[in-house]
Amino acid sequence: MKVPGILAPKWRAGLESWASDKRGIAAVEFALIATPFFFLIFGLLEICVIFIMTALMENALNEAARQIRTGQLQAGGGGQAAFVASVCDQMHAMMPDCMTSLKIDSQVFADFGSTGAAPTSSLLDSDGNLNDSNFTYMPGNENDIVVARIFYEWDLLVPGLSGPLANMSSNRRLLQATVAFRNEPFGGGS
């Protein structure tokens, strides 16, 4: 790089030497791209964790709902606590405080056409917290159509970077899983 002739020769030589020095260029380039690079990596990891946890919840709910579908839970008399315990056992300790933090909503419907669930945003109150006051636990009888839903308030791992993923207050995301099924004729009746 040639420096314009207005600088003294001594200054010009020093500036040319500094401008042509390539030592440390990799460190400077890395410093320029490190922030967006780590932003993408941590964002990707956060999304992966959310997908994995949601998949675990869906599998756990499907396995636990089988006990409702076959009448085992109704016959055992364990009720909601037994259902929550069954779901949490299937989670393999992946969710902290599963027994106390997992929210259950299980309802009986007349037909599959009326089982439409409310959007997640309608489940949150004005402060961005889960409003579970209308949640019930009804496992149903034989041949009943049941929709079981579970909800878990997941604390996002990277508070500053995962703000766009939060759909609740305090940098949390509401994870949910839903299963709809018809109970089997477990009572021996129709």
BAVOSE-268769 format. One record per residue (C-alpha): z, x, y; residue number from 0. Coordinates in steps of 0.2 Angstrom, whole numbers. Each point is the difference from the previous one (the first is absolute). Layout:
residues N
NODE      Z      X      Y    i
NODE      Z      X      Y  NUM
...
end
This chain:
residues 190
NODE      Z      X      Y    i
NODE      0      0      0    0
NODE     -5      7     17    1
NODE     11     -2     14    2
NODE     -8     -3     18    3
NODE     -1     15     11    4
NODE     13     -6     13    5
NODE     15      7    -10    6
NODE      4     18      1    7
NODE     -6     11    -15    8
NODE     17      3     -6    9
NODE      4    -19      0   10
NODE    -17     -4     -7   11
NODE      3     12    -15   12
NODE     17     -7     -4   13
NODE     -7    -18      1   14
NODE    -15      4    -11   15
NODE     12      8    -13   16
NODE     11    -15      0   17
NODE    -14    -13     -1   18
NODE     -8     10    -15   19
NODE     16      2    -10   20
NODE     -1    -12    -15   21
NODE     17      4     -7   22
NODE     11    -16     -3   23
NODE    -15    -12      2   24
NODE      4     -8    -16   25
NODE     18     -3      6   26
NODE     -7     -8     16   27
NODE    -12    -11     -9   28
NODE     13     -6    -12   29
NODE     12     -4     15   30
NODE    -14    -10      7   31
NODE     -3    -11    -15   32
NODE     18      1     -8   33
NODE      6    -16      9   34
NODE    -14    -12     -5   35
NODE     -1      8    -17   36
NODE     19     -3     -4   37
NODE     -2    -17      8   38
NODE    -13     -5    -13   39
NODE      9      8    -14   40
NODE     17     -9      3   41
NODE     -9    -16      4   42
NODE    -10      1    -16   43
NODE     16      4    -10   44
NODE      9    -15      8   45
NODE    -14    -12     -4   46
NODE      0      7    -18   47
NODE     19     -3     -2   48
NODE     -3    -18      7   49
NODE    -13     -4    -13   50
NODE     10      8    -14   51
NODE     15    -10      4   52
NODE    -10    -16      2   53
NODE     -8      3    -17   54
NODE     17      3     -8   55
NODE      7    -16      8   56
NODE    -15    -10     -7   57
NODE      2      7    -17   58
NODE     19     -3      0   59
NODE     -2    -17      6   60
NODE    -13     -4    -14   61
NODE     11      7    -13   62
NODE     16     -9      6   63
NODE    -10    -17      3   64
NODE     -4      0    -18   65
NODE     18     -4     -3   66
NODE     -2    -15     11   67
NODE    -17     -5     -8   68
NODE      7      0    -18   69
NODE     17     -8      4   70
NODE     11     15     -4   71
NODE      8      0     17   72
NODE      3    -18      1   73
NODE      8      0    -18   74
NODE     10     15      4   75
NODE      8     -8     16   76
NODE      0     16     10   77
NODE     -9     -8     14   78
NODE     -6     10     16   79
NODE     11     15     -3   80
NODE     -7      2    -18   81
NODE    -18     -1      7   82
NODE      4     13     14   83
NODE      8     11    -13   84
NODE    -16     -2    -11   85
NODE    -11      5     15   86
NODE     10     15      5   87
NODE      1      6    -18   88
NODE    -19      0      0   89
NODE      0     10     16   90
NODE      7     15     -9   91
NODE     12      4     15   92
NODE    -14      3     12   93
NODE      7    -11     13   94
NODE     17      4      8   95
NODE     12    -14     -1   96
NODE    -12    -11     -9   97
NODE     14    -12     -6   98
NODE      6     -4     17   99
NODE    -16      3     10  100
NODE    -13    -10    -10  101
NODE     -3    -17      6  102
NODE     -6    -14    -12  103
NODE    -10    -16      3  104
NODE     -4    -10    -15  105
NODE     -7    -18      2  106
NODE     -7    -14    -11  107
NODE    -16     -8      5  108
NODE     -9    -16     -6  109
NODE    -17      9     -2  110
NODE     -8     17      3  111
NODE     -9     -7     15  112
NODE     16     -2     10  113
NODE      7     17     -4  114
NODE     -7      9     16  115
NODE     12     12      7  116
NODE      4      3     18  117
NODE     -6     15      9  118
NODE     12     15      1  119
NODE      1     -2     19  120
NODE      7    -17     -2  121
NODE     15      6    -10  122
NODE      6     11     14  123
NODE     12     -6     14  124
NODE     -3      4     18  125
NODE     10     16     -2  126
NODE    -12      6    -14  127
NODE     12     -2    -14  128
NODE     -3     -9    -16  129
NODE      6    -19      1  130
NODE      5     -4    -18  131
NODE      9    -16      4  132
NODE    -13    -11     -8  133
NODE     -1     10    -16  134
NODE      5     -9    -16  135
NODE      2      4    -18  136
NODE     -8    -13    -11  137
NODE     -6      7    -17  138
NODE     -6    -18     -5  139
NODE     -1     -8    -16  140
NODE    -13      0    -14  141
NODE    -18     -2      6  142
NODE      5      1     18  143
NODE    -11     11     12  144
NODE     11     13      8  145
NODE     -4     13     14  146
NODE     12     14      0  147
NODE      0     12     15  148
NODE     11     16      3  149
NODE      2      9     17  150
NODE      7     17      4  151
NODE      2      8     17  152
NODE     -6     17     -2  153
NODE      5     14     12  154
NODE    -15     10      5  155
NODE      2     18     -4  156
NODE     -8      8     16  157
NODE      7    -10     15  158
NODE    -11      7     14  159
NODE    -16      0    -10  160
NODE      1    -16    -10  161
NODE      3    -12     15  162
NODE    -17     -9     -3  163
NODE      5     -3    -18  164
NODE     16     -9      5  165
NODE      0    -19      0  166
NODE     18     -2      3  167
NODE     13      6     12  168
NODE      9     17     -1  169
NODE    -16      9     -8  170
NODE      0    -10    -16  171
NODE    -13     -8    -10  172
NODE      2    -16    -10  173
NODE     -7      2    -18  174
NODE     -3    -15    -10  175
NODE     -6     -5    -17  176
NODE     -5    -18     -6  177
NODE     -4     -7    -17  178
NODE     -5    -18     -4  179
NODE      1     -7    -18  180
NODE      3    -16    -10  181
NODE     15      1    -11  182
NODE     -3     -1    -18  183
NODE      6    -15    -10  184
NODE     16      9     -5  185
NODE     11    -15     -3  186
NODE    -11     -6    -14  187
NODE     -5    -16     10  188
NODE    -17     -4      8  189
end
